[in-house]
Amino acid sequence: MSAQVKDKEAFQRLSFLYQAAHCVLAHNPDNQELARFYCHAQRSISRRLVLRQDPSVKRTICKSCSSLLVPGVSSTVRQRKHRGQRWTVVRCLRCGRTKRFLSNPAYKLWAEQPEALLENQSQADQQSAAPQHPPREPPGQKAGVPSVTSGFQSRHTPEAVAEARTQGREGGLSGR
C-alpha cells in the first residue's frame, strides 16, 4: 500500500520552480535575479500552503534574500573547525548571510530517520493505543460490573467534592 501525498500538485509546482532556478543559473550565471524570483515564489507557496520542504532544498536557498546557493556562483562554501567539531559554512554572496552545518558523517536528520516516516508513525500510534494488559478492577468491585470511574482516574470523586464543599468552597471544586 503506497502512501499518498497530500498536496501532490503543490509539491510538483515547488519542484518545478526549484529546477527552473537551477536551470537558469546553469545556462547564464549572471541571471541570478530570475533564479531569486523562482526561489522566492517557491518559498512563499510552501509557506502559504504550510508544506515542509526537504532539508536538502532548504539548505540551498538563502533565508534572507531567497538566492539559490550554488557554490562558486552565488555562494562560497568553507570547512571550519570550531570547538573540536567540523562545520560547513555556506555564505551567500548577495546578502552575506551565512549558514553553518555540522559535518558529522554519523549524524542523521530527523527526516532521514525511520521514526519520521508516516508509515512508521501510524504503526507506532496503533501499537501505543492498544492496551498492553487488560484493565484491573479496583478492590471491592464485582467482576463484570463496570465502575463509574473505570478507564480513567479522576481527582473529582464524590468524596473529594463533598470534602471541598464542607471546607467552605462554594460552587464546586476550584483549581481546574
Stockholm file with secondary structure:
# STOCKHOLM 1.0

chainA/1-176         MSAQVKDKEAFQRLSFLYQAAHCVLAHNPDNQELARFYCHAQRSISRRLVLRQDPSVKRTICKSCSSLLVPGVSSTVRQRKHRGQRWTVVRCLRCGRTKRFLSNPAYKLWAEQPEALLENQSQADQQSAAPQHPPREPPGQKAGVPSVTSGFQSRHTPEAVAEARTQGREGGLSGR
#=GR chainA/1-176 SS CCCCCTTHHHHHHHHHHHHHHHHHHHHCTTCHHHHHHHHHHHHHHHHHTTCCCCHHHHTTBCTTTCCBCCBTTTEEEEEEEETTEEEEEEEETTTCCEEEEECCTTCCCGGGSGGGSHHHHHHHHHHHHSCSSCCCCCTTCCTTCCCTTTTSCCSCCHHHHHHHHHTTCCSSCCCC
#=GC SS_cons         CCCCCTTHHHHHHHHHHHHHHHHHHHHCTTCHHHHHHHHHHHHHHHHHTTCCCCHHHHTTBCTTTCCBCCBTTTEEEEEEEETTEEEEEEEETTTCCEEEEECCTTCCCGGGSGGGSHHHHHHHHHHHHSCSSCCCCCTTCCTTCCCTTTTSCCSCCHHHHHHHHHTTCCSSCCCC
//
